[in-house]
């Protein structure tokens, strides 16, 4: 495990209050096995950091894309602060090596578990905010956001399947997809809808979901998968 000095040298951020950093690095499993350590785990800081990262990311995207719609900004933010992305940031910063884990959690691969790393990154952001303020958070995370955003834009991974399929159909066939509900089952409080995608008169794929919109997204993704497979053949 990285000691605090090595970890802070790696990130280039040195805490004024070291107890905040220790708290951010303390997984609940560690306190369960070491109840006399006299600290608390990182869950409260995780709660705070989650809100702060959402705010900093929202503000950054708002200025980065002055013409973007609310929906586009929301999708981009979701891509930047989702569990897997924050877990990758945590590993990049060395949080995976610095975490204080219980022996059982350690032996079960907890140091590499995305949920643990995401929580640690959020807790670290919360601790840094309390220690040095919102500007320090922006200085720390915006370079990480920037690198990820470039890849998101390159792959268009912020777009939902229906939007991607619409763009493909317009570009290749000069028409728009349509969606038709072909079945619904189950009681009113737990219905399952089956929706089919049509482009022109041709039916492509079907999707099942708990709402018509969710089923349509599944159907669109299945259609995109079919089109991608056809291009590879």
Secondary structure, DSSP 4 states (H G I P E B T S, - for coil): ---HHHHHHHHT---SSHHHHHHHTB-HHHHHH-TTSS---SHHHHHHHHHHHHHHHHHHHHHH-TT--HHHHHHHHHHHSSHHHHHHHHHHHTHHHH-B--HHHHHTTGGG-HHHHHHHHHHHHHHHHHHH-HHHHHHHHHHHHHHHHHHHHHHTTTS-HHHHHHHHHHHHHSS-EEEEEEEEES-GGG-EEEEEEEETTEEEEEEEESSHHHHHHHHHHHHHHHHHHHHH-
